[in-house]
Amino acid sequence: MTTNAQRDSAIAAALAAGAKPHECNPLLYPLYWKLGINIPPPIFAPVWLTAPLYGMTSALVWGIFMWLSTWSQDPGMGWEKALGRAAIFGAFTAIATGCHLFYRKRKLKLPAWTTFGPN
């Protein structure tokens, strides 16, 4: 079974079990897959893989948004503070997303990623 077929069958099984589409195929994952980064869908991925991806992405997006909207006008806000706050936000997002996906996988009783074919 190819990686694409493995991924498609896993996504179909998760959706049939009641998973939400954003838990199986979120916005950036098709980009990762097209770039040749073969990672499992988030609901099947281990927390140590999902958490950093979500944490870094959310910290980057939130940090840029906050810098452009408010922090750049605040004279007391240096780039060090902004980076620290974005990192804290990213860490919180990473932990929350990892726990949520772990809980959803257990609740839906989804099989392990390796049951869908070779890695």
N, C-alpha and C positions, 0 to 999 in steps of 0.2 A: 504494500500500500504506500503510495506516495505521501509526502507531507501534506500536500493540498487535500488529498482525499481523506487523510487522517483528520485534518483540521475540520473539513466539511462534515464528516460523520460525527465528530465530537460536538460541533455546534448544533447540528440537527438533533442529537440526543439530548443536549442540554435544553434546547428550546421545547422539545417534546415533554421534558420533565417539568417544565414551568419556569425556566430561567428567563430573565428579561433580556432582550436583544443587546442592551448596552453591557451586560455582564459577560456576554459571549463574544461580541464583536464591536468593541468601542471604537471611537473615532480614529485614533492613531494606529491601531493594530494593523489594519489593511496596508497602511504605509510601511510599517515594519516588515510585513510579509512580502510586499513588493520589492523592498530593498534587499531581500534575501535573509532577513533576520528571522530564523525559524523558532519562534516562541509559541507555546501553547496559548489558546484563548485564556483570558484572565481567570475565568471560573475554574479552569483546570490547572492553572499554573500554581506552583508553590508560593507561599507568602513572601519568601525571601527574594523571589523574582518580581512579583507583582508590586510589592510595596515600593521599592526604589523607582520603578518606572512611573508609577502614579505620583509619588512624592516629588521627584525631580521635575516632572512635567507641570504639576500644579504649582510648585514653588516658582518656577520660571514664569509661567503665565501670570500668576497672582502678583509676583514681585514687579514685573514690567507694568502691569495695569496700575498698581498702587503708586509706582514711581511716577508714571505719566499723569495720574489723576491728582495726587495729593502730596506725596513725599518730596517731589522736586521743588515745591513752593515753600516747604518748611525749612527754615534756616538751621534748625537744630538736628535735622535728619541728614546724616552723612551716609555714604554708600556702605559703611561698615554696619550701621544700624539697620539699614534697609536689607542688606544681605542676611543679617542675623534673623530678622523678622520673617523674611521669606523662607529661610531654612526651617524655622520653627513651624511655620504654616505647612511646609512640605512634609515635615516629619509627622505632624498631626494627621495630615491627609493620607500619608502612607500607612500609618497604623490603622486608621479608621477603615480605609479601603481594604487592606489586607484582612482585617477581622471580619468585615462584611462579606467578602467573597468566600472566606473559609466557612463562615456560618451558613451561607447560601448553599455551598456545595454539600455540606453535611445535611442540611434540611431537605434538599432535593434528592439526596442519596445518589449522587452522580458517581460513576465509576472513576477509577484512576485514569489519567491521561494515557498511560502505557497500554491500557486495554484496547485502545483504538488503533493500534498498529505500532510498528517500530518507531523509535525516536530518531 
